[in-house]
Amino acid sequence: MTKQSGEAICSGATPRQIEEDLKPLLDFQKQGLSMEELRTLIEDRLVPHLVKYDHPGFHSLYNFVPEETAAMGARIALTYNQGVTNWQVSPGGVMVEELCCRALCRMFGLSPGADATFMYSGTYANQQAVFMALHRGAERRGFDLAQDGLPGIPEPGRFVVLASEEAHFSLRQAVRMLGLGEKALVSVPADGKRRLDIQSLEKTISALRGSKDIFCIVVTAGTASTGSIDPIRPIVELAKDVGAWVHVDGAYGFAYRMLAEYESVFAGVELADSVTWDPHKQFGVPIPSSILFARRGEDFQRMALFSGYFNREGETVPNPGLKSAPSTRPFSALPLVTTLRCQGMEKAMERLRTPLTAVRAFVDALQAEEDIELMLEPDLGIACLRLTPRGIGKDLLDPLQQYLYERTMAEGKRSISMTSIGGKTVLRFLVVSPTVSSETLMETIAYLRTLVAGFNG
Ligand SMILES: Cc1ncc(COP(=O)(O)O)c(C=O)c1O
């Protein structure tokens, strides 16, 4: 049931208070509790500390409760507890995932040879994309990364990935995990809209020519911090010139490619070698639900590992577990299928558009407000701003935003987030929930104004 504005989003309790509350739940005894006792314990002790993502005052993060249409699929997946590693584990589940991946490739306008695989999270999807890129980079130089690893490659320190300074930190995780180290991730400056600056990319490529091997360039289509979309086609063209794999991190933004009004912004994405997308961010499906697309489906073979008892070589049935690392894989495709099928695409697109419209109207309404500094025009559903009340000096504006954020989180009535833009501390309003409107966002501004009085620098 959708939450009302007056209810708390979360308790705002300290870690110490929550620890105290939860002790009885974790008190493992010889004898168990009845389901009823346990339910009461959880309602009293745990639920107040859970965040209510469907509250109209929640506009801080990429979380939402499952739509009933998705929960239905999730319940079936749970009832049968299906894994979808390979045909033997779940022929029906495997085929749903395979057909869903093919349908999504078509819906997103990817090339006929494209394929996809469900992943645990966008982080792992990005990591696998960088692995596949490095694998191909090594192959082009006559080496087999899978067999020989980095020691098999002369001068592995030449390999670098280029990404905007605003790219998600999971890319740093990816180069760490691949053994390349963070030095292999070359950061390219972003422009005033926090999109990768194409001239800086050209300069970076020129500066690295001869000394480094750029095996991958990452485009962020919807940055985690501000929702900015890098210029896709120009990056793809530059990457083609240097022979680099293009990975589009669309964990947040790729969904919006389905909206007609975003088609031109996403032009060129079909030429990328791989794309990450997180349906769990704005499709109201249970977490985790992430997908990695590859323009050439055969690139997933770079992940394949066979064994004598499972995922045997030469099998002609589909085995999704050959396309990504985990052996046991959840049946995440089913909730996505049931929600799209039950809502119908028209309604699903409206659902996708609603938060963007709310943020647009919110930003338009704020233009006239003297005590609001808008940091940038939103590309998607994130508005970034600062409260700049009269009488508060410029040097106190960063601490003021921090104070407003902390007070809001402690009171638990509303939920906003914080980021940093150009060295300034900024309040961030992120909307993925259809329960949030421009009016509820304005209510949060009114609420923040009431908190200013308590700020004493
Ligand atoms: C652009 C971007 N990439 C990657 C990720 C990581 O995705 P996940 O949280 O599913 O691991 C996020 C998460 O917010 C993101 O916004």
PDBQT file of the ligand as one rigid body, heavy atoms in Angstrom, charges set to zero:
ROOT
HETATM    1  C1  LIG A 501      25.602   4.677 -13.419  1.00  0.00    +0.000 C 
HETATM    2  C2  LIG A 501      25.652   3.540 -12.450  1.00  0.00    +0.000 A 
HETATM    3  N1  LIG A 501      26.470   2.511 -12.716  1.00  0.00    +0.000 NA
HETATM    4  C3  LIG A 501      26.562   1.450 -11.907  1.00  0.00    +0.000 A 
HETATM    5  C4  LIG A 501      25.811   1.375 -10.757  1.00  0.00    +0.000 A 
HETATM    6  C5  LIG A 501      25.948   0.171  -9.859  1.00  0.00    +0.000 C 
HETATM    7  O1  LIG A 501      24.802  -0.595  -9.957  1.00  0.00    +0.000 OA
HETATM    8  P1  LIG A 501      24.364  -1.594  -8.768  1.00  0.00    +0.000 P 
HETATM    9  O2  LIG A 501      24.004  -0.689  -7.636  1.00  0.00    +0.000 OA
HETATM   10  O3  LIG A 501      23.230  -2.349  -9.336  1.00  0.00    +0.000 OA
HETATM   11  O4  LIG A 501      25.552  -2.427  -8.443  1.00  0.00    +0.000 OA
HETATM   12  C6  LIG A 501      24.950   2.426 -10.433  1.00  0.00    +0.000 A 
HETATM   13  C7  LIG A 501      24.161   2.399  -9.190  1.00  0.00    +0.000 C 
HETATM   14  O5  LIG A 501      23.555   3.328  -8.776  1.00  0.00    +0.000 OA
HETATM   15  C8  LIG A 501      24.847   3.529 -11.315  1.00  0.00    +0.000 A 
HETATM   16  O6  LIG A 501      24.026   4.543 -11.071  1.00  0.00    +0.000 OA
ENDROOT
TORSDOF 0
